[in-house]
């Protein structure tokens, strides 16, 4: 699918699922509390589909899919039939109103736990934490070598690349030195410190990650397979051979093989290759061949393939998956609040904010990576939606909960004048945040770092 169309499609799927679940939380609890629901809408604006349910509620899908709402019988919005007064929202005890408002974010948290649980039950494939460091990067300066396996990060044992980078990502925001333990390809363990304190202030997470330069290690220069009839097989190479040098030039990764073969064969197709087999070094003369594969333009090839990347699969029983899901949900929650607090205090740049464009691009990328990754993405966005809605900003659920807290303390509802003023402030804050996030999305597209 075209990247643009894919991004739009998966954004609509993401918002459709999560907004529906969020609004269903408000709807379901309101009904259980005896409040009459007039309309359940997924999206804003004009309806593109609607129907009236047997309960009298109008269900609709609206044209602008960037949210939704549940409209309840509310005396603040017009006259209420005396016969329906007991079903009106503001007539309910405060604990019922709190439950109705909190239900939206609450259902998003439930969905997050379910999405992570299903991901672990199905099996979450991830790269093993075998890493390399870009030349001159902070990771290289710290002593990270190609093929090092991360054992602990910040004192926490790690078994996957994503799990490692979750911890590293939080540390990048703090720009504080981070202790890691690694095991080298020779089996020796080393304790290192990533000097994140050398990072400049005011940049976003991607820029920090680029400067750190820590990334999954590329495949080693080992011939996983040797194609019969191709130059390497004719010269005598075998599966399992480690390529050490090509025409005397050292080879460190499998990618180096392709680069050096192309450069050397352009001068002469006859290549001298030093390989290691069963602990012994051997030299072979390989005549590279110009060949086209999988519809690609012809290029110099010798007929070997790289070993598959080491994969770590997190696959648990339903009970274990639930425990892991709860743990991940809690960790992601604390990470999000840490990020928000750091942006408020200026420790982290607001460049880390992403808007609808960034979400769309991420949705497409995660969907292409497989069901397990898309479930992870849905869980993360659902959790973010819950946390954002719980912020004490008027017009959000958290703002209404703040009003009810004040009502509990003072014994009477917040004045209408205060609520109206709060709505203006809340709308201004939301539009400011949305504008900043949109600007960041456009800036990343026009000036990618």
N, C-alpha and C positions, 0 to 999 in steps of 0.2 A: 504494500500500500504506500502511496505517496506520503512522505513525512508530514506534509502540511495536513492532508486529509486524515492521516492516522492520528495526528495530535488532536485535531478537532473531534474526531470520533471517540477517542478514548477519554478526552476531557468530558464529553457529554455523558459517557458511561459512568465515569467517576462521580461527577456532580449529581447525576440522576440517582445513583445508588445511595450516596451519602446524604444528600439533601432529603430524599424521601425517608430515609431511616431517621434522620434528625427530626423532621416534622411529624413523623409517625409517633415519636416519643411524646411530643406535646399533645397530639391528638388522642393517643391511647389513654394517657393519664388524665386528661381533661374529661374524657368520657367516663372513666372510672370514678372521677370525683363529682360526677353529676352535672358537668357544665355542657351546655349545648354548643356544638361546633357547627358554624354556618358554612365555612368553606375550608377545604384542604387543597392547597395549591402547590404544585411543584413548578417553580419558575415564577417570574413576575410579568406584569403587562397583560396584553390581551390573551384570552384563552384560545388555544388551537385545538383543544379537546376538552369536553366537560360532560358530566352527567350528574343527575340528582340521585343519591342513594335512598334506600328505604327509610333510613333514619332522618331524612331531610337535609343531610349535609351535601353541599355541592363539591364534587371532586373534579379537579381540573389540572391540565398541563398547560402552562403559559409559554409565551413566545421567548422570553428572556430567561435562559436556564441557569442564571447565576445566583440561585437561592430558592427560597420558597417561604410559605407562611401558613399558619393555621388561624383562621378568623373565628373567634368565639363570640357568643352573645355578650355584649359589653355595654353597660349603661353609659359609659363615657363617650360612646359613639352614636348615641341616639336613644329615643324612647324605647322602653322595654315593656312588653305586654305583662301586666300584673300576674297573669297566669303562669308566666315563664320566669318570674322573678327569682325563684329558687334555683334556676339553671343559669343565671347570669354570673359572669366571672367575678366581678368585684364584690358580689354578695357572699362569696365563699370565705370560710375561715382562712386566716393568713397561711396556715400550714398547707392547705390545699393549693393556694396560689403559688407558694414556693415550690411544691412538688410538680405542678404543671410546667412552670418555667424551667426548672432544673432538669426536667425529663428529656428535653432535646439534647443537651450536652451529655446527659447520662446515657442515652441510647447510643450516641456516637462512641462513648467509651466501651459500651457493651459490644458494639460492632467491631471496634479495634481488637478487643480480646478474642472475639470469634475469628476474625481474619487471621490473626497471628496463630491461633490454635489450629485452624485448618491448614495453614502454611506448614506448620511443623508436623501435622499428621500426614500430609501428602509428601513431605520431604522437601527441605530447603537446600538446594544445591549452592555451594559457595566455593570460592577458591581457598585453598589452604594458605595460611599466612607466610608463604615463602616470598621473599621480597628482594628488590634491588634498589639501588639509589642512582638517581641521575647525576652525571658528572658535575662537580662543583656545587652540588646542592647541600642543604643543611644536613640531610641524612648521610650523605657521603662524608661530610666533615666530621660527623659523629662516629664514623667507623662502620657504617652498614656496607656489607659486601653483597654482590650478586649471589643468590642462593641461600642467604641467611633466612632462618625460620624464626619468626617471632614466637616467643614462649610466654612472656608476660609484657603487658603495657601498663605503665603506671601502677605496677604491683598486682594487676589483675591477670590471671591466666587466660590465654586466648587460643582458640582452635580454628578460627576462620579469618579470612581477610576482612570481611565486613565488620565482624566483631572487633577486630583490632582497630579499624579505622573509625568506628564509632567513638572509641576512647580518644584516639588521636585528634579527631575533629573537635571535640570539646576542649582538648588541651590547646589546640591552635588558637581558639578564641581567647584563651587566657594568656597566651604568649609566655608561658612559664616552662622552664626546663622539664622534660618528661623522661623518666627512667624506663628503659626497656631491657629485656633479657632476650638474647638471640642464641640460636645454635647454628654454627657455620656448617658448610657442606662437608667439612672434615670431621664433624661430630663434636667439636669443642664448643662450650658455652661461654658467652661473654656478656658482661653487664655494660650497657652504654647509656648515654644521656643525649637525647635529641635537644639541641640548643634553641628551643622555640623562642627564648627571650631575645634572640637576634632579629626576629621578625619586626618589620616596621608597623606602626600603628595605622589604623584607618583603612585597611584593605579588607576585601571579602574573603570568605573561606576558600574559594577556589584559588585565589592568588596566593594565599598562605600555603595551600597544598602544593601548588606548583613550586614554590620556593623550598618547601621541605623536600620534595623530590622523591618521596618514598612511594613505591608502586609494586604491584605483583611482578615477580621475576619472570622474564620470558623463558621459553623452553630452553633447556641446555642443548649444546651442539652434539646431540646424539641422534644417529640415524635409527628411528623407530622401525621403519621399513625401508627396504631397498627394492625398487621396482625391477623385476626381471626384464632383460633386454635393454635397459637404460644404461647410460655411461657408467654410473657407479657400480652396478652389478657386473658389467662386463670387465671392469677394472679389478674386481675382487672384493669390494666392500661388502660388509654383512650387517644385518640388523644388530643394533647394540653397539656398533663402533662409535667412539667419541672422536669427532674431528678436532684436532689440535691446531693445525696450521694449514693455510692454503698459500702456496708459493712463498712460504716462509713467514707469512703474516698470521699473527695469533688470532684464534677464534675463541670468543667468550660465550656467545649465545647462538642459538640456531638461526636467528635473523642475520647474524654476521655471515653465515655461510652463503645465503642468497646474495647479499650485498657484494661479498668478495668474489663470488663466482661470476657475477655480471661484469664487475670491473675488470677482472683478470682475463675472462674469456673474450672480452672486446678487443684485447690485444693479441691473445693467442688462446684457442680453445683447449690446448693441452695444459692441464693443471697438475701440479705436484701437491698431494694431500698427505699430511702426516696425521695418522690416527692412532688411537689407543684401543687395544683389544686384549682383554684378559690380563691387564697390567703391563702389556708389552707395547712399545711404540713401533709402528710400521709405516712405510711410505708407499703410496700408490700413485700411478700416473692415470689421471682421469681425463678423457676427452669430452668436454662439455658439448651439448648439442642444442641448437636453436629449435625450440619446440613451442607449440601453442597448446594450452590446456584450458578446459572449461570455457572456451570462447574468448579467452584473453589474448592480447597481441602476443606474437612469438617472442620468447626470451630465452636466455641461456639457462639450461637446466641440467642436472646430473642424475635425477631420479631417486631422491630420498625424501622421507617425510619426518616431521618432528614428532617427539613424544607428546601425548596429551597432557594438558595441564593437570596438576594434582587437584582433585576435587574433594572437598569436605562436605558431606551431606548430613544435615541435621534432621533426622527422621525419628520421631518419638511415638510412643503409645499415646492413646487419647489422654490418659491421666497425666503422664509426663509432659505432653504437649500443653496441657492447661497450665501446669506449673511454670513452664517456660514462657508461655504467652503472658501470664500475669507479671512475670519478672521483666520481660521485655517492655511491656506496657508501662510499668513503673519507671524503668530506666529511661524510656523515651519521654515520659512526662517530666521527670526531673531535668533531662537534657533541654527540653523545650523551655521550661521556666528559667533555666540557667542562661539560655540564649537571650530570652526576653529581658531578663534583668541586666545582662551585660550590655545590651543595646540601649537600655534606659540610662545606665550609668556611663555610657560612652566607651566601655571596655571593648565592645564589639561594634563593628561598623554596620550601619543600616543598609549597606550594600548587600548584606546577606538576605534581605527580604526578597521574596519572589511573588509575582502576581499570577494572574490567570494564564499568561503566555508561558511562564516557567512551569506551571503545573501541567499545562497541556503537553509541553515537550517531555516532561518527566513521565507523564502517564503513557505516552507512546513508547518511550524507551523501556519502561518497566514491562509493558504489555508484550513487547517484542522479545523480552528476556525470558518469558515463560509465566505460567499461572502462579507459581510460587512467588515470583518477584512482584507480580501485579497485586497479589493478595497483601504482600508486605507494603506496597505503595498505598493501597486502599486503607490499610490499618493506620499508616502514618498520617495520611491526609485526614482521616476521620478523627484521630486524636488531636491533630492541630485544630480542626474545626471545633471540637469540644472545648479546647483550652481558650481559643480566641473568643468563643461565645461566652465564656465564663469571666472574661476580663470585665472589671467594673466600669464599663463605658455605657452610658445611656444609649438606648435603642438596641443594645445587645442583651442577651439573657442575663449576663452578669450585672448589667446596669439595673435591670428590674429586681434582681435579687438584692442588690444594694439598697434599693428603695424599701424593700420589704424588711431588711435588717434594721433600717432607720425606723420604720413603722413599729417594729417589735420593741425598739428601745424607747421611743417617745410616746408610744401608745396610740398614735393616730397616723393616718396615711400622709405621705408627702403631699404638699400643696400642688394644685394643678399648675400654678405658675412655675414652681420649681421643676416639675416634670417637663414642661414645655421648654424651659431654658436648658434643661439637661439634654433634651432631644437635639436642640440646635448644636450644643457642644459635641454631643456624640456623633452627629452627622458630619460635623467639621473634622473631627478626629479620624473618622472612618475614611472620608474622602482624601484626607492627607495621607493616610497609610496606603490606601489603594493607589493614589497617584505616585507615591514614592516607589511602591512595588512595581507598578507599570513602567516607570522610568528605568528602574533597574533591569527589567526584562528587555526593554528596547536597547539599553546601553550594552547589554551582553551580546545582543544580536549584531549591533552595528560595530562595536569595538570589543570583540571577544579577547579576553586576556590570554 
